[in-house]
Amino acid sequence: MSDMYEQLKMDTEDPMPEDKFDSSEPYNEQEEDISGLDKLDISSMAVSGADWTADTIVNQIHKGNILLSPHFQRRDAWNAKMKSRFIESLFLGLPIPQIILAEKKDKKGTYIVIDGKQRLLSLQQFVEGDEDGKKLKLVGLEVKEHLNKMTYEDIQGSEYCDEIDAFNNQTIRTVVIKNWPSVEVLYLLFLRLNTGSVKLSPQELRQALYPGEFINYVNDISSTCTELKQMLNIKKPDFRMRDVEILIRYFAFAVFAKDYSGSMQQFLDDTCNELNKVWDNRCTEIENHYEQFQMAAQMTFNIFGKDAFHKFKAGNYENKINRAVADIMLFYFSNPDIRMAVPGHEEQIKSRFEILSTRRVEFLSAIETTTKSMQSVKERFNTWANALSEELGVKVESPYSEN
């Protein structure tokens, strides 16, 4: 029984494919952004636990009280077998990891998912179906084999209908956080809960905290963007929404670069919040920036080939995407005047990047370690602007130039 439980437990945990991002720079800094939190702020939260039944949770999702947007569903991480194993563990009455929710400040009784999104999606798709109404058909069950190839309705209308009652009444430990004092507290919880070998993306939490037209737009274009798929070497939208985050970083620097103050998390949050508010007035501008993003990515691939957006260190390009490198490449090559000056200079531009990464310690540090500090952002943007200006013979202005 213990071996079976361990297998079921493994199948209900989030799958972790090999990360495609440079682990030296992305989310180790997220906790730096929130390290100044006052302990009294955290202690003022109200945290309560309850044993909600599967039926109660599904009803809360159905009523829109637990927020699982269609964008979450389209980036579903679990396959049918993983979902089925989770459902099977509920039929068996096995303990499962708790669900953690945070009540929205502006709407009492409505909850943001902090931990447990895949479990909630699996429940919803088994009982009610996905956004297209397609119901989960159980597959790969090893204990409840008689339920294989059956949907929720199939079981209800079969000789096993009593098992549905037991399933609906199965309790799931649910922790609800209320009166959280700041967004930073939720990020702290999110990061501390997700401590696996591959860190999860705070973009998942940002999606829930700042819903709106801008976020919807970025979700939609990231799902079909050829350049993003090439950058990440993926065929479908990234289930952790890291493709969405790359686009939001690009828009943030393209529109609000001079507002950056040293916290990447706050910078991206503010970008989403502001562009949601002014979407009707600035949507055309953002759409134009997206066209420039596509051309900037294509130009970077033309120059760097398979090494595009990667860090150069110790004589070699590393094999993972580096967000800080992507920031500067996308920012400058989104400028049509710079792109027009590039033909004939591709090899020299790549060589200049390698030389800077090798000989200028400050530049390497700015894309490798403390990438979010104001000093590091200025260093990489100013240094790369100067390198391009010298090579191309055109004026390349950094948003952080002191001249």
N, C-alpha and C positions, 0 to 999 in steps of 0.2 A: 504493500500500500504506500509506503514511504517513497519508493522509487517512482511510482505513478504520480504521486503528489508533486515531487520535484519536477517531473516532466511538465505537468500541467502548470506549475508555477512559472517555469521558464517560458512556456508558451503564452502566458498572460503578460509578460513584461515587454516593453517596447523593443522592437528589433533595432539593432545598432549597426548599420552598414559602415564600412570604412569611411571615415570623415574625409572630405575633400578640401578642408580648410586648414591653413597653417595654424597648428595648435599653440604656437608661441605668442600669437598676438590677439586672437579675437575676444574670448570671454573671460580670460583671467582678469581682464580689466573691468568687467562689469561689476565685480565686487569692490574694486577700487572706487568706482563711481558712487557706491552706497556705503562705503566703510565709515562715513562720518555720521551715521544715523545715531540719534540719541536713544539710549537704552530706555528712557522713560517713554519715548514715542512708541516703541515696540510693546512695552508693557501695558500701554493703554488700550491695546486691541482686545476685543472680546472673541474668544475662541471656544467653540462648543462642539461636542461630538454627538452624533445620533446614529442609530441603526435604521436607515431608510430601507424599505423593501425595494426589490427590483421594480415592482409595479409603481411605487411612488416616484421613483427616479424617472421612469419612462414618462409618467404623467407630467412631471415637472418640465421635462424636455419638450413634450408635446405642447404645453402651454406657453413655451418660450421663457420659462423662468430660469432654466439652465441654458446658457448661451452656447449653442453649437451651430455656428453659421454655415451656410452652404460652402463657403471657402474652406472651412475645416474639413468638410466631408469630401471635397474633391481631392484633398491631399491626405487621404486616409492611408495610414502606414501599415496596417495589418492586412494580410490576405485572408481569404475565407477560412483557411484551416486555423489560423491563429484566433480569429473571432470565434470560431466554433469551439475551440478548446476552452476559451474563456466562458462561453455559454455553458459548456459541459460542466465546468467546475462549479457553476451556480446550481445546475441540476443536482450535482452530487453533494452540495452543501459544504464545499471546501472553503476555507478562509481565503480571501483575496485581498490585494492591497487596497487601502482606503482611498476614497475619493476626497479631494480637497477643493473647496469652493470659497470664493470671496464674494460677499454681497456688494453689489454696485452701490456707490454712494448716492447716485442720483435717482435710484429706483429700488426701493426696498422690496425684498422678496425676489430679486433677480440676481443671478449668480454668474460670476466669471469662473471658468475652470482653471485652477492652478495646477492640479495634478490629477490625471485619470481620463484624459480626453479619449484615448483609444478604447478604454473600457466602456465609456458612455456611448461612443459611436456604435460599438458592437451591440450594446443593449438596444439602442434605438433601431438599428438596422434589422435586428432579429424580430423585434415586436412590431415595429411600424413600417420598416423599409427605409431605403435611402431617399435622397431628394427626388429621385425619379419614381419612387414607389416600389422599387425592386426589393423583395424580401430576402434576407439571408437564409440560404439553404445550408443546413449543417453538413459538414464533411469532415472526414478524418477522425471521428470520435472512436476512442479505443475502449472506453468503459460503457458508455451508453450507445453501443453500436446500433441498437435497434432504432435510434433516432437519426441515423445518417440519411442524407438526401431528403430530409423533412424540413419544412418551414414551421413557423409558430402556428399558423392556421392548420397545417397538416396534422400537427400533434394534437391540437385542440379537437379535431374531428376524428381522432383515431382512438384505439383502445388504450392509448397512453395519455389520455386527456388529464388524468389525475396528476401527472407529472408537471403539467403546466401550472396547476394551482400551487404546487410546492415551489416551482421556479419563481412565480410571481411574489410569493411570500418570503423568498430567501432574502436575508438582510445583508446590506452592504454598509460597512462603516463609512460614515460621511462626516467630515470635519468642515465646519462653516466658520469663516473668519468675518467678523463685523467690526465696524468702527476703525478700520485700518487708517492710520494717520496720513500716509503718503504713498504715492506710487512706488517709491523706492523700497518700501517695506515689502510690497508684493514681489518686486524683482528679487529681493533678498530671499524670500521664501521659495520662489521659483528656482533660483540657482542652487540653494541648499538642498532642495528635494531632488534635483537632477544632477547627481554627482557621478554618473557613469563614466566609462572610459572615453566616450564621446559626448561632449557637452551639448545639451539641447539649446535651441535658439530662443532668446528672449523675444524674438519677433512674434512667436506664438502668443505670448502674453500681450504684447503691444497691439495685436489684432483685436483683442477683446477690450482693451482699455480705451482705444481710440477708433471706434467704428465710424465709418463715414464714406462719402463719395470718393475721396482721394484714395483711401485704403482699398475700396472696391476696385478702383481703376488699376492700381498697382497689382492687385491680385490677378485681375483679368489679363493684363499684358504680360505678366511674368509667366503665366501658364502657357503662353504661345510663343514667347520670345526665343527665336533661334539662337541669338547670340548668348543669352544666358545659359541655354542648354549646352552650348559648345563650351562655355567657360567652366561649367560644373561637370561636364561630361555625363549628362543625364538625358533621358528620353522623355520623362514626364515631370510635372512640377515636383519640386523638392518637398517631401512631407513635413519637414521642419521649417519650411518657409524661409530658408536662407537665401533663396533666389529673390524673394520679395525684399529681404533686408538689403541686398546689394543694390537693388533699384532705389530703395528709400535713401540709402546713403548717397547715391548719385544725385538724386533730386535735392537732398539736403544741402550738399555742397554747391550744386548748380544754382540754387535759389537763395540760400541763407548762409553761405560760407562765412561772411564777416560776423555772423552772430555766434559762431562757435566759441565756447568759453572753457572747454576742458573736460566736459562730460559727454561722451558719445551717446550714452543712453538718453540723457536729457535732450540732446541735440536732435536725435531721431524722434523722440516722443513729441517734442515741440513742432517739428516739421509736419508730422502726421496731424497733430491737433490743428495747426494753423491752416494747412492746405485743405483739410476737411471743411473748415469754416468758410474759406473763400473760394471753394471749388468752382462755383458758377462763374466767378469773375476771372479765374486764372486757369481754367481747364485747358484752354487753347495753348497757353504758354507752356503748361506741363506736357501736353501732347507734343509740342515742338521740341522740348527738351528730350523727350523719349526718342524721337527720330534722331537727334544728335547722339544720344546714348548708343543707338544701334550702329551708327557710323563710327563712333569712337571705338567701340568694341572691335569692329571689323578692321579698323586701322591698326589697333594694337595686335591683332592676330597677324596682320600683314607684316608687321615689324618683327615680332617676337616668335611667331609660329607657335609651336607646342609649348613654349616657355612663357606665353602671354599671361600676365597677372601673377607670376610666380616670383618668389624672392631669390636673389642670387647671393650665394654665400659659399666661401671656401672654394671658389672656382667652379661651382656648379649651380644650376637652377634646381631648387627643391620642387618636389612633385605635387605640392598642394597650393591651392589658391591663397593668396595673401590679400586681405581686404585693404590694407593700407596702400599696397602697390596699386590695386584696382582703383582706389580713390583718385590717385594722381594721374594715372593713365586715362581714365574716363573723363576726368575734369578737363584736361588740356586738349585731348584729341576730339572732344566734343566741339571745339572751336573750329569752324570751317576754314578760317585763315591759316591756322596751324596745319590742318590736314592738307591744304593745298600746297604747302611748302615742303611736305615730307618726301614726295617721290624723288628717288635718287639718294636719299639720306638714311634709308632704313637700316643698313648695317652699322652706320656710324651712331645712330640713336641707340641701338641695342648695345653697342660697345660703350657708349657713355654711361648707360645705366649700370653696366657691369663694373666699370671703373669706379663710379661713385660708390657702389655697394662694397667694393673692395678697399678703396683708399680713404673714403670719408666715413670715419667711425660714427659720426653723428647721424649721417643719413641711414646707415644700416640699423642703428638703434631706433631711429624714427619709424622704421617699417617692421621692426622685430620685437621690441620689448615694450616700452612705455608709449605705445602708438597713439593713445588718446590724449596725452597731455598737450597743452597749448604749445609748448616749446617743440614737441615732436611734430605736430601738425604743421606749424610754421616751417620747420626744417625741411620736411619732405616736399611741401608745396613750393617753397621758395627755391630750394636747390634744384628741383626738377625743372622749374620754370627757367632758371638761369641756364641750365644745360641745354634745353631746347632752343632758347634764344640764341645762344652761342653757335649751335650747330646749324640752325635753319636761317640765321640772319634776319629774323623777324622779331618784333617786340612781343614777348610772352609775359603777360602780367599775372603775378600771383595775387590772390585776394588777401594775402598776409604780408605783402611787401610794405616796408616802412618808408619807402621813397615817396 
